[in-house]
Each structure stands twice: as structure tokens, then as C-alpha cells.
Amino acid sequence: MITVNGADDRTFASCLDGLRYGIRSHIGQRKENQDEIRLPEPDENRDGRGMLFAVADGMGGHSGASIVGRMACDGLAAYHGRAMPENCRNHAPALVRHLVGTIFRIDRRIRIAGRKDPALEEMGTTLSCLALTDRNAVVAHVGDSRIYRLRGGRLTCLTTDHTFVQDMIFEGEVAPEKAASHPLRHVLTRAVGTLEPLEWVDARIDPRRPGDRYLLCTDGLYNALETDRISLLLSADNDPGGTAAHLVTAALENGARDNTTALVIDDAPTISGENIKKSDSDHDD
């Protein structure tokens, strides 16, 4: 895991197991950067569980917000550390259950810490996870950080915000284009580590294709940039590190006040030395 928590402006780029990725995280106009990123370790996919990436955006009073995102990302080590039947390790539905179970354990651990230490009360965090296995992208998500996929020039958001405003959009009470400026846009309906036990984790399985590009980001980024602008910047012919830097710079130039983090991943998966081929049953969302 790479720590961005507390950094005014942090950038990083690397290549691992056929994946190229880059990040930039900026403090914005806040006093502290409370975002956090989890990056995979070398050979992390050796047991078929995939390369695990994540972003978290901590929140809460006192000092809780400054450490809760880090606690969540640290806790994701259990995804690879906990025992799992060997015949389930390459089975996508089993991996979804395993990742979701890991997030529930993280939620319990953070909640217990909050009960023991008054300085950590009322804390919580978003947590958006992407595990890239040989064939699939396994997504698990809580809160309002997002995971996007750019495929063939089309941008798809693989997560749904757990916010009061998003619920109002579902009910037809707020127009989607008004969400970014709504005064209640930051009110979460679901988070990891709060005093109320987490009841549900959104998850999905998304088939990988060569050439896919993923973006994991906190709300500081997408609240400052329209979706078309995000798509345009992701579609540019830049390396992941440069793309992440351009995204954050554009958000800051557009008035981003919150911590702003972008993690961009370029996917060129192979199976037995051959690129994954598109099947007839593999359709876009």
C-alpha cells in the first residue's frame, strides 16, 4: 500500500504483472489529505485472487478522519491473507464473497476502535475496491468514491454512490445534473467503520478486455469535473501517471476544494500468453 494520507501533493507510477498504473493525490483546499490508496504487492495474483487496488476517503471528527482510510486499506491485506478453499480462488463469485467479507471485517475492526478511543468516535470511510483477476474485474464498494471503466471510448461508472442525493435521484426528486451542486451531496447513506454496523456492500463482476482503462477516484475529483471531461482526459493518449496528474490538475483548476485523488490503471491482461478474446456473451453495460 502507498500512503497518500497527509500529503499535500503525491504522485506515483509503476508497472506490475502486465498492468501500468499511476496516481496523483492532492490536498485541495483542506487542512489535511484524508484520502488513501491501496496498491497491490508483487506476485499478488499468484493464488488467483487478483491484483487488488482501492481508494478510501476518511471522514469524522477529531483525528479519526486522518487515519480511518488508512485502517481500511491496511485491512484489505486480509483479502489475500485469509484462508480460502483452493477450488474457489479462480471462481469470480467466490472472490466477490471473499472480498465483501473482508470489508465487513474491516468495518467491525474500525467500529471497535472507535468505541475504545473517544478521539476516533464518529469516524468512517468510503472504500472502493477493484481486484483484477486473470479474466475478471471484481468490484466491491461502499460510500461515494467511484470506479470508472473506459472501454472503446465509452466511459462507464461501475459503482453507485451511497448518498442521500443519489437516493433522491432514484426517487425522481433530484435531476442527475443537479447532484454535483446539491447542498446534501456529501451526506452518505452507507460507510465503513461508523457506529452503525455495515449492512450491505455493493459488488459486481466485470469481464476484463485488453485496452480497458480504469479510474478509481474520490469525490473531490468528480464533483469538480463533468463526466464528459473525465472521459476526454481518460481517452487521451497519455500514460496512467500522466493521465492521473492531468485529471487532478483539471479538477483543481476547476475549483476543487476537497482532497482530490485519481488512480488510473491500464489493462493488458493475458491468459496462457494470449490476449483475452471478446466472447459473444460479453457485452458492454
Legacy VTK file of the C-alpha trace (Angstrom):
# vtk DataFile Version 3.0
C-alpha trace
ASCII
DATASET POLYDATA
POINTS 285 float
0.000 0.000 0.000
1.178 3.513 -0.782
0.316 6.193 1.738
-1.014 9.493 0.432
-2.748 10.377 3.693
-1.478 13.755 4.912
0.467 14.530 1.719
-0.115 17.939 0.136
0.569 16.551 -3.341
1.615 12.962 -4.007
2.286 11.278 -7.354
3.348 7.726 -8.156
3.570 5.480 -11.226
4.548 1.851 -11.725
4.066 -1.345 -13.743
3.167 -4.679 -12.180
2.106 -8.032 -13.624
1.253 -6.531 -17.015
-0.653 -3.606 -15.520
0.505 0.007 -15.736
-0.875 2.373 -13.169
-0.340 5.865 -11.818
-1.758 8.061 -9.097
-1.968 11.659 -8.032
-3.477 12.827 -4.760
-3.751 16.497 -3.814
-4.841 18.079 -0.555
-7.052 20.613 -2.349
-8.123 23.456 -0.095
-8.359 21.310 3.036
-6.037 21.329 6.030
-5.231 17.646 5.652
-5.309 14.977 2.960
-7.602 12.240 4.279
-7.650 10.154 1.097
-5.841 6.816 0.973
-4.839 4.381 -1.760
-4.116 0.664 -1.678
-1.846 -0.762 -4.393
-1.050 -4.458 -4.977
2.131 -6.201 -3.927
4.398 -8.033 -6.439
3.102 -11.507 -7.351
-0.160 -10.764 -5.555
-2.172 -12.696 -8.146
-0.205 -15.900 -7.676
-3.147 -17.591 -5.926
-5.783 -16.382 -8.407
-7.345 -13.757 -6.164
-6.219 -10.897 -8.394
-4.309 -7.644 -8.054
-6.184 -5.550 -5.516
-6.461 -1.753 -5.863
-8.551 0.538 -3.647
-9.277 4.144 -2.745
-10.709 5.382 0.552
-11.866 8.803 1.723
-11.877 9.148 5.511
-14.319 11.274 7.438
-15.147 12.057 11.043
-14.424 14.307 13.965
-11.240 14.731 15.969
-8.355 12.748 14.462
-10.471 9.879 13.142
-10.713 11.055 9.554
-6.940 11.233 9.225
-6.425 7.531 9.968
-9.640 5.667 9.154
-8.958 5.467 5.414
-5.535 4.060 6.160
-7.049 1.498 8.544
-9.444 0.381 5.819
-6.714 -0.001 3.204
-4.417 -1.767 5.670
-7.246 -4.151 6.441
-7.507 -5.196 2.791
-4.362 -7.274 3.298
-6.740 -9.855 4.760
-8.202 -10.411 1.273
-5.042 -12.303 0.398
-4.138 -13.313 3.945
-7.313 -15.113 4.977
-7.670 -18.789 4.115
-9.816 -19.663 1.138
-10.592 -23.069 -0.455
-8.241 -23.661 -3.378
-11.083 -24.571 -5.727
-12.640 -21.117 -5.118
-9.615 -18.945 -5.781
-10.258 -18.517 -9.504
-14.044 -18.549 -9.164
-15.311 -14.974 -9.526
-18.487 -15.296 -7.392
-16.430 -16.833 -4.583
-13.926 -13.988 -4.843
-16.763 -11.467 -4.591
-17.959 -13.111 -1.377
-14.405 -13.212 -0.059
-13.770 -9.517 -0.786
-17.133 -8.456 0.624
-16.440 -10.500 3.740
-13.092 -8.741 4.110
-14.824 -5.357 4.003
-17.299 -6.439 6.685
-14.362 -7.430 8.890
-12.729 -4.039 8.278
-15.972 -2.328 9.244
-16.109 -4.237 12.534
-12.445 -3.566 13.323
-12.777 0.196 12.791
-16.038 0.364 14.730
-14.459 -1.408 17.712
-11.511 1.007 17.601
-13.951 3.918 17.681
-15.675 2.543 20.751
-12.373 2.184 22.604
-10.935 5.598 21.765
-13.101 8.744 22.107
-10.780 10.546 19.670
-11.869 8.102 16.978
-15.608 8.376 17.532
-17.888 9.382 14.662
-15.343 8.322 12.078
-15.941 6.370 8.906
-14.635 5.984 5.371
-15.620 5.243 1.827
-13.950 2.180 0.320
-13.952 1.271 -3.373
-12.028 -1.881 -4.338
-11.005 -3.347 -7.701
-9.461 -6.826 -7.865
-8.151 -7.690 -11.350
-8.042 -11.468 -11.749
-6.935 -13.284 -14.890
-10.330 -12.893 -16.540
-12.438 -10.513 -14.480
-12.559 -7.238 -12.636
-14.137 -7.829 -9.222
-15.617 -4.645 -7.750
-16.715 -4.076 -4.140
-17.837 -0.652 -2.990
-19.149 1.379 -0.033
-19.663 5.166 0.009
-19.213 7.752 -2.725
-15.723 7.175 -4.075
-16.046 5.839 -7.608
-14.631 3.294 -10.068
-14.911 4.082 -13.776
-14.064 1.911 -16.775
-13.137 3.334 -20.183
-13.702 0.768 -22.927
-13.674 1.539 -26.626
-14.078 5.242 -25.933
-17.117 4.700 -23.707
-16.944 5.648 -20.028
-18.967 3.549 -17.560
-19.236 4.090 -13.818
-19.009 0.652 -12.180
-20.185 1.929 -8.780
-23.266 3.695 -7.436
-22.903 6.483 -4.874
-24.306 5.696 -1.439
-25.540 9.215 -0.771
-28.781 10.888 0.236
-28.787 12.783 -3.067
-28.365 9.584 -5.112
-31.391 8.131 -3.325
-33.297 11.291 -4.242
-32.236 10.828 -7.868
-33.559 7.253 -7.792
-36.856 8.609 -6.431
-37.027 11.261 -9.157
-36.762 14.120 -6.660
-33.441 15.483 -7.980
-32.200 15.670 -11.580
-28.862 13.862 -12.074
-27.219 17.008 -13.472
-28.058 18.846 -10.222
-26.354 16.323 -7.952
-22.876 17.922 -8.004
-24.228 21.232 -6.690
-26.830 19.902 -4.257
-26.209 21.055 -0.646
-26.649 17.484 0.661
-24.345 15.835 -1.878
-21.795 14.881 0.821
-24.295 13.118 3.102
-23.568 9.389 2.922
-26.154 6.678 3.467
-23.509 3.967 3.823
-19.883 3.996 5.017
-17.278 1.674 6.511
-16.451 1.874 10.218
-19.272 4.028 11.580
-21.048 3.312 14.859
-23.825 1.605 12.889
-22.741 -1.815 11.559
-22.441 -2.015 7.785
-25.400 -3.905 6.339
-24.552 -4.177 2.650
-21.604 -3.944 0.252
-22.272 -3.376 -3.448
-20.354 -5.792 -5.672
-20.168 -6.822 -9.310
-18.126 -8.944 -11.712
-16.969 -7.218 -14.900
-15.158 -9.215 -17.625
-11.718 -7.804 -18.493
-10.727 -6.835 -22.011
-7.333 -5.763 -23.344
-7.185 -1.999 -23.611
-9.568 -1.258 -20.750
-8.622 1.721 -18.609
-9.864 2.076 -15.033
-10.140 5.146 -12.841
-10.560 4.935 -9.069
-11.214 8.369 -7.574
-12.591 10.248 -4.587
-15.455 12.729 -4.762
-13.072 15.682 -4.854
-12.343 14.748 -8.467
-15.751 14.030 -9.982
-17.508 16.844 -8.113
-15.189 19.289 -9.892
-15.260 17.679 -13.350
-18.195 16.806 -15.565
-18.355 13.231 -16.813
-17.585 14.270 -20.398
-14.381 15.980 -19.218
-13.311 12.904 -17.259
-13.951 10.760 -20.335
-11.963 13.118 -22.564
-8.953 13.165 -20.246
-9.028 9.380 -19.806
-9.240 8.920 -23.580
-6.119 10.977 -24.211
-3.035 9.052 -25.302
-1.110 9.501 -22.055
0.500 7.031 -19.682
-1.515 6.320 -16.486
0.664 8.561 -14.327
0.314 11.480 -16.704
-3.419 10.898 -17.026
-3.896 10.855 -13.243
-1.916 14.090 -12.984
-3.972 15.762 -15.733
-7.243 14.719 -14.089
-6.304 16.167 -10.703
-4.864 19.339 -12.248
-8.084 19.872 -14.214
-10.171 19.388 -11.063
-8.055 21.885 -9.127
-8.223 24.414 -11.952
-11.986 23.958 -11.940
-12.204 24.907 -8.262
-11.908 21.575 -6.413
-11.859 22.271 -2.688
-11.810 18.755 -1.286
-8.951 16.235 -1.252
-8.663 15.048 -4.852
-7.289 11.615 -5.760
-7.068 9.716 -9.059
-5.711 6.196 -9.607
-5.540 5.211 -13.293
-4.903 1.609 -14.381
-4.210 0.416 -17.927
-5.199 -3.193 -18.523
-3.470 -5.533 -20.968
-4.396 -8.941 -19.486
-3.156 -12.236 -20.883
-4.122 -15.849 -20.288
-1.584 -18.527 -21.173
0.315 -15.976 -23.228
-2.678 -14.979 -25.326
-4.817 -11.863 -25.014
-8.318 -12.370 -23.683
-10.739 -12.530 -26.577
-14.138 -10.917 -26.561
-16.870 -13.546 -26.313
-20.348 -13.315 -27.793
-21.809 -13.143 -24.291
-19.534 -10.313 -23.140
-21.457 -7.105 -23.732
-21.000 -3.559 -22.535
-23.291 -2.265 -19.812
LINES 1 286
285 0 1 2 3 4 5 6 7 8 9 10 11 12 13 14 15 16 17 18 19 20 21 22 23 24 25 26 27 28 29 30 31 32 33 34 35 36 37 38 39 40 41 42 43 44 45 46 47 48 49 50 51 52 53 54 55 56 57 58 59 60 61 62 63 64 65 66 67 68 69 70 71 72 73 74 75 76 77 78 79 80 81 82 83 84 85 86 87 88 89 90 91 92 93 94 95 96 97 98 99 100 101 102 103 104 105 106 107 108 109 110 111 112 113 114 115 116 117 118 119 120 121 122 123 124 125 126 127 128 129 130 131 132 133 134 135 136 137 138 139 140 141 142 143 144 145 146 147 148 149 150 151 152 153 154 155 156 157 158 159 160 161 162 163 164 165 166 167 168 169 170 171 172 173 174 175 176 177 178 179 180 181 182 183 184 185 186 187 188 189 190 191 192 193 194 195 196 197 198 199 200 201 202 203 204 205 206 207 208 209 210 211 212 213 214 215 216 217 218 219 220 221 222 223 224 225 226 227 228 229 230 231 232 233 234 235 236 237 238 239 240 241 242 243 244 245 246 247 248 249 250 251 252 253 254 255 256 257 258 259 260 261 262 263 264 265 266 267 268 269 270 271 272 273 274 275 276 277 278 279 280 281 282 283 284
